[in-house]
Amino acid sequence: MVEAQATARYVRTSAQKAGLVLDLIRGKAVPQALATLKFTRKAVARDVEKVLQSAVANARQKEGFGGDEDSLVVAACYADQGPSQKRVRPAPMGRAFRIVKRTTHLTVKVVESQAPKAAKAARATRATKTTKATRATKATKATKATKGKAAKAARA
């Protein structure tokens, strides 16, 4: 099982904003994560995409890698707070407002998944069960609604 990571340091965004994008790709397969990042409308998504591609390249270089990039999964990704640059903005009446320009360190870890087909099958089964349960719930609600309408009509 190959594990690789990549880190981008001093990225000029806040850790909170980067965390929102990283939450979107955590636990996903690499092709799906790259597609998600491509269509995410956040500036930091481009930086996260570069880090993810770097982590994949690092995994390719490791000994024991199977050669299939589709089998890689984003095991962990996080944004640590970096140093902040403090600036001063002049304000009215001789005062000054402080501006904090935050930075972050982005880290993405990828792991080679042993059973990507089994995971896909499990996801499909889960989706089928959910769909059946939803249909059953809707049918039950429809039956109750029909009985309620019949009872109201009988009272009137």
KEKOL-270864 format. One line per field, with one value per residue: residue number from 0; residue in three letters; chain; x, y negated, z negated of N, C-alpha, C, CB in turn. Coordinates in steps of 0.1 Angstrom, whole numbers, plus 5000, padded with zeros to 4 digits. Glycine has a CB too. Layout:
// KEKOL-270864
i	(NUM / ...)
aa	(Ala / ...)
ch	(A / ...)
n_c1	(X / ...)
n_c2	(Y / ...)
n_c3	(Z / ...)
ca_c1	(X / ...)
ca_c2	(Y / ...)
ca_c3	(Z / ...)
c_c1	(X / ...)
c_c2	(Y / ...)
c_c3	(Z / ...)
cb_c1	(X / ...)
cb_c2	(Y / ...)
cb_c3	(Z / ...)
//
This chain:
// KEKOL-270864
i	(0 / 1 / 2 / 3 / 4 / 5 / 6 / 7 / 8 / 9 / 10 / 11 / 12 / 13 / 14 / 15 / 16 / 17 / 18 / 19 / 20 / 21 / 22 / 23 / 24 / 25 / 26 / 27 / 28 / 29 / 30 / 31 / 32 / 33 / 34 / 35 / 36 / 37 / 38 / 39 / 40 / 41 / 42 / 43 / 44 / 45 / 46 / 47 / 48 / 49 / 50 / 51 / 52 / 53 / 54 / 55 / 56 / 57 / 58 / 59 / 60 / 61 / 62 / 63 / 64 / 65 / 66 / 67 / 68 / 69 / 70 / 71 / 72 / 73 / 74 / 75 / 76 / 77 / 78 / 79 / 80 / 81 / 82 / 83 / 84 / 85 / 86 / 87 / 88 / 89 / 90 / 91 / 92 / 93 / 94 / 95 / 96 / 97 / 98 / 99 / 100 / 101 / 102 / 103 / 104 / 105 / 106 / 107 / 108 / 109 / 110 / 111 / 112 / 113 / 114 / 115 / 116 / 117 / 118 / 119 / 120 / 121 / 122 / 123 / 124 / 125 / 126 / 127 / 128 / 129 / 130 / 131 / 132 / 133 / 134 / 135 / 136 / 137 / 138 / 139 / 140 / 141 / 142 / 143 / 144 / 145 / 146 / 147 / 148 / 149 / 150 / 151 / 152 / 153 / 154 / 155)
aa	(Met / Val / Glu / Ala / Gln / Ala / Thr / Ala / Arg / Tyr / Val / Arg / Thr / Ser / Ala / Gln / Lys / Ala / Gly / Leu / Val / Leu / Asp / Leu / Ile / Arg / Gly / Lys / Ala / Val / Pro / Gln / Ala / Leu / Ala / Thr / Leu / Lys / Phe / Thr / Arg / Lys / Ala / Val / Ala / Arg / Asp / Val / Glu / Lys / Val / Leu / Gln / Ser / Ala / Val / Ala / Asn / Ala / Arg / Gln / Lys / Glu / Gly / Phe / Gly / Gly / Asp / Glu / Asp / Ser / Leu / Val / Val / Ala / Ala / Cys / Tyr / Ala / Asp / Gln / Gly / Pro / Ser / Gln / Lys / Arg / Val / Arg / Pro / Ala / Pro / Met / Gly / Arg / Ala / Phe / Arg / Ile / Val / Lys / Arg / Thr / Thr / His / Leu / Thr / Val / Lys / Val / Val / Glu / Ser / Gln / Ala / Pro / Lys / Ala / Ala / Lys / Ala / Ala / Arg / Ala / Thr / Arg / Ala / Thr / Lys / Thr / Thr / Lys / Ala / Thr / Arg / Ala / Thr / Lys / Ala / Thr / Lys / Ala / Thr / Lys / Ala / Thr / Lys / Gly / Lys / Ala / Ala / Lys / Ala / Ala / Arg / Ala)
ch	(A / A / A / A / A / A / A / A / A / A / A / A / A / A / A / A / A / A / A / A / A / A / A / A / A / A / A / A / A / A / A / A / A / A / A / A / A / A / A / A / A / A / A / A / A / A / A / A / A / A / A / A / A / A / A / A / A / A / A / A / A / A / A / A / A / A / A / A / A / A / A / A / A / A / A / A / A / A / A / A / A / A / A / A / A / A / A / A / A / A / A / A / A / A / A / A / A / A / A / A / A / A / A / A / A / A / A / A / A / A / A / A / A / A / A / A / A / A / A / A / A / A / A / A / A / A / A / A / A / A / A / A / A / A / A / A / A / A / A / A / A / A / A / A / A / A / A / A / A / A / A / A / A / A / A / A)
n_c1	(5009 / 5008 / 5017 / 5015 / 5024 / 5019 / 5029 / 5020 / 5034 / 5028 / 5007 / 4986 / 4960 / 4933 / 4933 / 4908 / 4892 / 4905 / 4900 / 4873 / 4873 / 4889 / 4874 / 4856 / 4870 / 4880 / 4885 / 4877 / 4881 / 4910 / 4906 / 4880 / 4882 / 4898 / 4882 / 4861 / 4875 / 4882 / 4858 / 4851 / 4842 / 4862 / 4890 / 4912 / 4910 / 4924 / 4951 / 4949 / 4944 / 4968 / 4985 / 4974 / 4979 / 5006 / 5010 / 5000 / 5020 / 5042 / 5034 / 5035 / 5063 / 5071 / 5083 / 5068 / 5044 / 5014 / 5008 / 4984 / 4966 / 4940 / 4933 / 4941 / 4934 / 4922 / 4934 / 4938 / 4935 / 4944 / 4944 / 4968 / 4974 / 4994 / 5021 / 5011 / 5008 / 5012 / 4996 / 4992 / 4965 / 4956 / 4933 / 4904 / 4909 / 4935 / 4939 / 4946 / 4939 / 4943 / 4954 / 4952 / 4970 / 4965 / 4982 / 4985 / 4992 / 4990 / 4982 / 4981 / 4973 / 4977 / 4965 / 4970 / 4943 / 4932 / 4909 / 4892 / 4870 / 4853 / 4846 / 4831 / 4810 / 4798 / 4790 / 4771 / 4752 / 4744 / 4732 / 4710 / 4696 / 4689 / 4673 / 4651 / 4642 / 4634 / 4613 / 4595 / 4589 / 4577 / 4554 / 4541 / 4535 / 4518 / 4497 / 4487 / 4480 / 4459 / 4440 / 4435 / 4422 / 4399 / 4387 / 4381 / 4363 / 4342 / 4334 / 4323)
n_c2	(5012 / 4980 / 4948 / 4913 / 4879 / 4843 / 4809 / 4775 / 4746 / 4715 / 4704 / 4679 / 4674 / 4678 / 4703 / 4712 / 4707 / 4723 / 4748 / 4752 / 4759 / 4782 / 4799 / 4808 / 4827 / 4847 / 4881 / 4889 / 4905 / 4900 / 4891 / 4882 / 4863 / 4844 / 4836 / 4824 / 4803 / 4788 / 4777 / 4761 / 4731 / 4714 / 4695 / 4707 / 4733 / 4739 / 4739 / 4761 / 4781 / 4782 / 4791 / 4816 / 4829 / 4829 / 4846 / 4870 / 4874 / 4878 / 4902 / 4919 / 4920 / 4936 / 4967 / 4997 / 4989 / 4995 / 4984 / 4976 / 4947 / 4942 / 4957 / 4944 / 4927 / 4898 / 4897 / 4880 / 4845 / 4813 / 4779 / 4760 / 4732 / 4706 / 4682 / 4648 / 4618 / 4586 / 4555 / 4519 / 4497 / 4465 / 4446 / 4425 / 4394 / 4396 / 4422 / 4458 / 4487 / 4522 / 4546 / 4579 / 4602 / 4633 / 4665 / 4700 / 4735 / 4760 / 4794 / 4825 / 4859 / 4890 / 4923 / 4956 / 4974 / 5007 / 5021 / 5008 / 5015 / 5029 / 5010 / 4993 / 5010 / 5013 / 4987 / 4985 / 5004 / 4993 / 4969 / 4980 / 4993 / 4970 / 4957 / 4975 / 4974 / 4947 / 4947 / 4964 / 4949 / 4926 / 4939 / 4947 / 4923 / 4912 / 4930 / 4925 / 4898 / 4900 / 4915 / 4897 / 4876 / 4890 / 4894 / 4868 / 4861 / 4878 / 4868 / 4844)
n_c3	(5000 / 5010 / 4999 / 5001 / 4998 / 5002 / 4998 / 4997 / 4989 / 4972 / 4986 / 4999 / 4985 / 4961 / 4936 / 4929 / 4952 / 4971 / 4959 / 4964 / 4991 / 4991 / 4976 / 4995 / 5011 / 4995 / 4988 / 5013 / 5045 / 5066 / 5094 / 5092 / 5072 / 5085 / 5106 / 5091 / 5079 / 5102 / 5110 / 5089 / 5075 / 5062 / 5053 / 5041 / 5048 / 5071 / 5061 / 5043 / 5061 / 5075 / 5054 / 5049 / 5074 / 5072 / 5050 / 5062 / 5081 / 5065 / 5053 / 5076 / 5079 / 5058 / 5045 / 5053 / 5062 / 5079 / 5104 / 5113 / 5114 / 5109 / 5087 / 5065 / 5035 / 5017 / 4987 / 4965 / 4959 / 4951 / 4938 / 4924 / 4902 / 4913 / 4910 / 4903 / 4920 / 4908 / 4914 / 4917 / 4918 / 4926 / 4907 / 4900 / 4882 / 4872 / 4864 / 4867 / 4885 / 4882 / 4905 / 4913 / 4931 / 4940 / 4941 / 4953 / 4948 / 4970 / 4970 / 4985 / 4985 / 5002 / 5007 / 5019 / 5029 / 5021 / 5029 / 5050 / 5067 / 5050 / 5032 / 5048 / 5055 / 5030 / 5025 / 5045 / 5037 / 5013 / 5022 / 5036 / 5015 / 5001 / 5019 / 5022 / 4995 / 4994 / 5013 / 5001 / 4978 / 4989 / 5001 / 4978 / 4966 / 4986 / 4985 / 4959 / 4962 / 4981 / 4966 / 4946 / 4960 / 4968 / 4944 / 4936 / 4956 / 4950 / 4925 / 4932)
ca_c1	(5000 / 5016 / 5011 / 5024 / 5018 / 5025 / 5025 / 5023 / 5035 / 5027 / 4996 / 4981 / 4946 / 4932 / 4931 / 4893 / 4887 / 4910 / 4894 / 4860 / 4875 / 4895 / 4863 / 4849 / 4877 / 4885 / 4879 / 4873 / 4891 / 4918 / 4900 / 4868 / 4886 / 4903 / 4870 / 4855 / 4883 / 4881 / 4845 / 4848 / 4844 / 4870 / 4904 / 4921 / 4908 / 4936 / 4962 / 4946 / 4945 / 4983 / 4990 / 4969 / 4986 / 5020 / 5009 / 4999 / 5033 / 5050 / 5030 / 5041 / 5077 / 5074 / 5085 / 5056 / 5031 / 5008 / 5007 / 4970 / 4963 / 4926 / 4932 / 4945 / 4923 / 4926 / 4932 / 4937 / 4939 / 4941 / 4951 / 4973 / 4976 / 5008 / 5023 / 5002 / 5015 / 5004 / 4997 / 4984 / 4957 / 4953 / 4919 / 4901 / 4912 / 4948 / 4939 / 4951 / 4933 / 4952 / 4950 / 4960 / 4970 / 4968 / 4987 / 4981 / 5000 / 4980 / 4987 / 4972 / 4979 / 4969 / 4968 / 4966 / 4932 / 4933 / 4897 / 4883 / 4858 / 4845 / 4840 / 4821 / 4798 / 4792 / 4783 / 4759 / 4743 / 4739 / 4723 / 4698 / 4688 / 4684 / 4662 / 4640 / 4636 / 4627 / 4601 / 4586 / 4584 / 4567 / 4542 / 4534 / 4529 / 4507 / 4485 / 4482 / 4473 / 4446 / 4431 / 4431 / 4413 / 4387 / 4381 / 4376 / 4351 / 4332 / 4329 / 4315)
ca_c2	(5000 / 4968 / 4936 / 4902 / 4866 / 4831 / 4797 / 4762 / 4737 / 4700 / 4700 / 4666 / 4674 / 4682 / 4717 / 4715 / 4707 / 4735 / 4759 / 4754 / 4766 / 4795 / 4808 / 4813 / 4838 / 4857 / 4894 / 4892 / 4910 / 4888 / 4885 / 4875 / 4851 / 4834 / 4830 / 4815 / 4790 / 4781 / 4769 / 4754 / 4717 / 4707 / 4692 / 4716 / 4746 / 4741 / 4743 / 4774 / 4790 / 4784 / 4799 / 4830 / 4835 / 4832 / 4858 / 4881 / 4875 / 4884 / 4916 / 4925 / 4922 / 4945 / 4981 / 5006 / 4983 / 5004 / 4978 / 4971 / 4935 / 4942 / 4965 / 4935 / 4921 / 4888 / 4902 / 4869 / 4832 / 4803 / 4766 / 4755 / 4718 / 4702 / 4669 / 4637 / 4605 / 4575 / 4542 / 4508 / 4489 / 4452 / 4444 / 4411 / 4388 / 4400 / 4436 / 4468 / 4500 / 4533 / 4555 / 4592 / 4610 / 4646 / 4676 / 4713 / 4746 / 4770 / 4808 / 4836 / 4873 / 4900 / 4937 / 4965 / 4983 / 5021 / 5026 / 4997 / 5020 / 5033 / 4997 / 4988 / 5019 / 5010 / 4974 / 4987 / 5011 / 4983 / 4961 / 4988 / 4994 / 4957 / 4954 / 4983 / 4969 / 4935 / 4950 / 4969 / 4938 / 4918 / 4946 / 4947 / 4909 / 4910 / 4937 / 4917 / 4886 / 4905 / 4919 / 4884 / 4869 / 4898 / 4892 / 4854 / 4861 / 4885 / 4859 / 4833)
ca_c3	(5000 / 5012 / 4993 / 5004 / 4995 / 5008 / 4990 / 5003 / 4977 / 4973 / 4996 / 4995 / 4981 / 4947 / 4934 / 4929 / 4966 / 4977 / 4953 / 4971 / 5003 / 4987 / 4971 / 5007 / 5017 / 4985 / 4989 / 5027 / 5054 / 5072 / 5105 / 5088 / 5065 / 5095 / 5113 / 5082 / 5078 / 5115 / 5111 / 5076 / 5078 / 5051 / 5058 / 5034 / 5054 / 5080 / 5053 / 5038 / 5073 / 5077 / 5043 / 5051 / 5085 / 5067 / 5042 / 5071 / 5087 / 5054 / 5052 / 5087 / 5077 / 5047 / 5049 / 5049 / 5067 / 5089 / 5117 / 5116 / 5106 / 5105 / 5075 / 5054 / 5027 / 5008 / 4974 / 4956 / 4964 / 4941 / 4939 / 4911 / 4903 / 4915 / 4904 / 4908 / 4923 / 4902 / 4921 / 4910 / 4928 / 4920 / 4904 / 4897 / 4869 / 4868 / 4859 / 4877 / 4885 / 4885 / 4916 / 4912 / 4943 / 4935 / 4950 / 4948 / 4953 / 4975 / 4971 / 4991 / 4985 / 5010 / 5004 / 5029 / 5024 / 5025 / 5035 / 5055 / 5072 / 5038 / 5026 / 5058 / 5054 / 5017 / 5027 / 5053 / 5029 / 5003 / 5029 / 5039 / 5003 / 4998 / 5029 / 5018 / 4983 / 4997 / 5020 / 4991 / 4970 / 4997 / 5003 / 4966 / 4965 / 4996 / 4980 / 4948 / 4967 / 4987 / 4955 / 4939 / 4969 / 4968 / 4931 / 4936 / 4965 / 4942 / 4915 / 4938)
c_c1	(5009 / 5009 / 5021 / 5017 / 5026 / 5020 / 5029 / 5023 / 5033 / 5017 / 4989 / 4965 / 4945 / 4929 / 4916 / 4888 / 4892 / 4904 / 4880 / 4862 / 4881 / 4884 / 4856 / 4856 / 4881 / 4877 / 4875 / 4885 / 4898 / 4911 / 4887 / 4871 / 4891 / 4892 / 4862 / 4862 / 4882 / 4869 / 4841 / 4851 / 4850 / 4884 / 4914 / 4920 / 4919 / 4948 / 4961 / 4948 / 4960 / 4989 / 4986 / 4976 / 5001 / 5020 / 5008 / 5013 / 5043 / 5047 / 5036 / 5055 / 5081 / 5075 / 5073 / 5043 / 5027 / 5007 / 4994 / 4967 / 4949 / 4924 / 4936 / 4933 / 4929 / 4923 / 4930 / 4941 / 4935 / 4949 / 4955 / 4976 / 4991 / 5010 / 5015 / 5011 / 5006 / 5007 / 4989 / 4977 / 4953 / 4938 / 4917 / 4906 / 4926 / 4949 / 4945 / 4944 / 4943 / 4946 / 4959 / 4959 / 4975 / 4974 / 4983 / 4991 / 4990 / 4988 / 4977 / 4980 / 4970 / 4974 / 4963 / 4955 / 4934 / 4921 / 4888 / 4870 / 4848 / 4838 / 4829 / 4808 / 4791 / 4784 / 4770 / 4748 / 4736 / 4729 / 4710 / 4690 / 4682 / 4672 / 4650 / 4633 / 4628 / 4614 / 4590 / 4580 / 4574 / 4554 / 4534 / 4528 / 4517 / 4495 / 4479 / 4474 / 4459 / 4436 / 4426 / 4421 / 4399 / 4380 / 4375 / 4363 / 4339 / 4326 / 4320 / 4302)
c_c2	(4988 / 4956 / 4924 / 4889 / 4854 / 4819 / 4785 / 4753 / 4722 / 4696 / 4689 / 4666 / 4679 / 4697 / 4721 / 4716 / 4720 / 4747 / 4762 / 4762 / 4780 / 4805 / 4815 / 4826 / 4849 / 4870 / 4898 / 4898 / 4898 / 4883 / 4877 / 4862 / 4840 / 4828 / 4821 / 4802 / 4782 / 4772 / 4762 / 4739 / 4709 / 4706 / 4703 / 4730 / 4749 / 4745 / 4757 / 4784 / 4792 / 4793 / 4814 / 4836 / 4838 / 4844 / 4871 / 4884 / 4882 / 4899 / 4924 / 4929 / 4932 / 4959 / 4989 / 5000 / 4992 / 4998 / 4973 / 4959 / 4935 / 4949 / 4956 / 4928 / 4910 / 4892 / 4891 / 4856 / 4822 / 4790 / 4761 / 4740 / 4715 / 4688 / 4658 / 4625 / 4594 / 4562 / 4532 / 4500 / 4476 / 4451 / 4429 / 4407 / 4393 / 4415 / 4445 / 4481 / 4511 / 4542 / 4568 / 4600 / 4624 / 4655 / 4689 / 4723 / 4757 / 4784 / 4817 / 4849 / 4882 / 4914 / 4946 / 4975 / 4997 / 5026 / 5015 / 5002 / 5024 / 5021 / 4992 / 4997 / 5016 / 4997 / 4976 / 4994 / 5001 / 4974 / 4968 / 4989 / 4981 / 4953 / 4962 / 4978 / 4956 / 4937 / 4955 / 4958 / 4929 / 4925 / 4946 / 4933 / 4907 / 4918 / 4930 / 4905 / 4889 / 4908 / 4906 / 4876 / 4876 / 4895 / 4878 / 4854 / 4868 / 4877 / 4848 / 4837)
c_c3	(5000 / 5006 / 4996 / 5000 / 5001 / 4999 / 4997 / 4991 / 4981 / 4985 / 4991 / 4994 / 4967 / 4947 / 4934 / 4943 / 4973 / 4972 / 4960 / 4984 / 5000 / 4982 / 4983 / 5012 / 5007 / 4986 / 5003 / 5035 / 5062 / 5084 / 5102 / 5081 / 5075 / 5103 / 5104 / 5080 / 5091 / 5116 / 5098 / 5078 / 5066 / 5056 / 5053 / 5041 / 5064 / 5073 / 5048 / 5049 / 5076 / 5067 / 5045 / 5063 / 5081 / 5058 / 5051 / 5077 / 5077 / 5052 / 5064 / 5086 / 5066 / 5052 / 5044 / 5054 / 5079 / 5103 / 5121 / 5108 / 5102 / 5092 / 5063 / 5048 / 5019 / 4994 / 4964 / 4963 / 4954 / 4944 / 4926 / 4913 / 4904 / 4908 / 4911 / 4910 / 4917 / 4910 / 4914 / 4921 / 4921 / 4918 / 4901 / 4883 / 4863 / 4863 / 4870 / 4874 / 4889 / 4895 / 4914 / 4925 / 4940 / 4946 / 4944 / 4954 / 4957 / 4976 / 4976 / 4991 / 4993 / 5006 / 5015 / 5023 / 5029 / 5032 / 5040 / 5061 / 5061 / 5032 / 5035 / 5056 / 5041 / 5018 / 5035 / 5045 / 5019 / 5010 / 5033 / 5027 / 4999 / 5007 / 5025 / 5005 / 4985 / 5004 / 5010 / 4982 / 4977 / 4999 / 4990 / 4963 / 4974 / 4991 / 4968 / 4952 / 4973 / 4976 / 4947 / 4947 / 4969 / 4955 / 4930 / 4945 / 4957 / 4931 / 4920 / 4944)
cb_c1	(4990 / 5020 / 5010 / 5027 / 5019 / 5022 / 5033 / 5012 / 5048 / 5040 / 4987 / 4985 / 4938 / 4920 / 4937 / 4886 / 4891 / 4926 / 4891 / 4854 / 4885 / 4906 / 4853 / 4849 / 4889 / 4883 / 4868 / 4868 / 4885 / 4932 / 4896 / 4859 / 4897 / 4913 / 4861 / 4854 / 4898 / 4882 / 4834 / 4856 / 4831 / 4869 / 4908 / 4919 / 4895 / 4939 / 4964 / 4932 / 4939 / 4990 / 4986 / 4954 / 4986 / 5025 / 4997 / 4988 / 5038 / 5048 / 5015 / 5038 / 5084 / 5062 / 5098 / 5056 / 5034 / 4994 / 5012 / 4960 / 4966 / 4918 / 4940 / 4956 / 4915 / 4919 / 4944 / 4947 / 4932 / 4945 / 4941 / 4987 / 4970 / 5012 / 5038 / 4990 / 5018 / 5007 / 4993 / 4994 / 4944 / 4958 / 4914 / 4886 / 4901 / 4953 / 4925 / 4966 / 4920 / 4956 / 4951 / 4954 / 4980 / 4955 / 5002 / 4967 / 5011 / 4975 / 4993 / 4967 / 4980 / 4971 / 4962 / 4977 / 4919 / 4936 / 4890 / 4890 / 4861 / 4853 / 4851 / 4826 / 4803 / 4803 / 4792 / 4763 / 4749 / 4750 / 4730 / 4702 / 4698 / 4694 / 4666 / 4645 / 4647 / 4636 / 4603 / 4593 / 4596 / 4574 / 4545 / 4544 / 4540 / 4511 / 4490 / 4493 / 4482 / 4448 / 4438 / 4443 / 4418 / 4390 / 4392 / 4386 / 4355 / 4337 / 4341 / 4323)
cb_c2	(5000 / 4966 / 4937 / 4902 / 4864 / 4829 / 4798 / 4758 / 4739 / 4694 / 4713 / 4655 / 4684 / 4674 / 4722 / 4703 / 4694 / 4735 / 4757 / 4741 / 4758 / 4793 / 4800 / 4803 / 4833 / 4851 / 4895 / 4880 / 4920 / 4893 / 4896 / 4884 / 4855 / 4841 / 4842 / 4822 / 4794 / 4791 / 4778 / 4760 / 4710 / 4716 / 4678 / 4717 / 4747 / 4728 / 4733 / 4775 / 4784 / 4770 / 4794 / 4829 / 4825 / 4820 / 4857 / 4878 / 4862 / 4876 / 4917 / 4917 / 4909 / 4944 / 4986 / 5007 / 4968 / 5008 / 4987 / 4982 / 4923 / 4949 / 4978 / 4925 / 4931 / 4874 / 4911 / 4871 / 4829 / 4808 / 4756 / 4762 / 4711 / 4701 / 4665 / 4635 / 4602 / 4573 / 4544 / 4499 / 4497 / 4440 / 4453 / 4409 / 4389 / 4391 / 4441 / 4470 / 4501 / 4541 / 4549 / 4600 / 4603 / 4653 / 4674 / 4717 / 4750 / 4767 / 4812 / 4832 / 4878 / 4897 / 4941 / 4974 / 4977 / 5029 / 5035 / 4989 / 5033 / 5041 / 4987 / 4989 / 5034 / 5009 / 4964 / 4995 / 5022 / 4975 / 4956 / 5002 / 4998 / 4946 / 4957 / 4998 / 4966 / 4926 / 4961 / 4980 / 4929 / 4915 / 4961 / 4950 / 4899 / 4915 / 4951 / 4913 / 4879 / 4917 / 4928 / 4875 / 4868 / 4913 / 4893 / 4844 / 4868 / 4898 / 4853 / 4827)
cb_c3	(4988 / 5027 / 4977 / 5020 / 4979 / 5023 / 4976 / 5014 / 4970 / 4976 / 4999 / 5004 / 4991 / 4941 / 4920 / 4921 / 4973 / 4974 / 4938 / 4974 / 5012 / 4976 / 4963 / 5017 / 5024 / 4970 / 4981 / 5034 / 5065 / 5075 / 5115 / 5079 / 5055 / 5105 / 5117 / 5068 / 5075 / 5127 / 5115 / 5064 / 5081 / 5038 / 5054 / 5019 / 5062 / 5088 / 5041 / 5032 / 5085 / 5077 / 5030 / 5055 / 5097 / 5059 / 5032 / 5082 / 5092 / 5041 / 5051 / 5100 / 5074 / 5037 / 5042 / 5035 / 5072 / 5085 / 5127 / 5114 / 5114 / 5116 / 5075 / 5059 / 5019 / 5012 / 4970 / 4943 / 4978 / 4927 / 4946 / 4907 / 4891 / 4930 / 4906 / 4899 / 4938 / 4887 / 4936 / 4901 / 4933 / 4928 / 4893 / 4898 / 4859 / 4857 / 4855 / 4876 / 4894 / 4872 / 4930 / 4899 / 4954 / 4930 / 4952 / 4952 / 4943 / 4989 / 4957 / 5006 / 4970 / 5025 / 4990 / 5035 / 5028 / 5013 / 5025 / 5066 / 5081 / 5028 / 5025 / 5072 / 5054 / 5006 / 5034 / 5066 / 5021 / 4997 / 5042 / 5045 / 4992 / 4999 / 5043 / 5016 / 4973 / 5007 / 5031 / 4982 / 4965 / 5011 / 5007 / 4954 / 4967 / 5010 / 4975 / 4938 / 4978 / 4996 / 4945 / 4937 / 4983 / 4970 / 4920 / 4942 / 4978 / 4936 / 4907 / 4949)
//
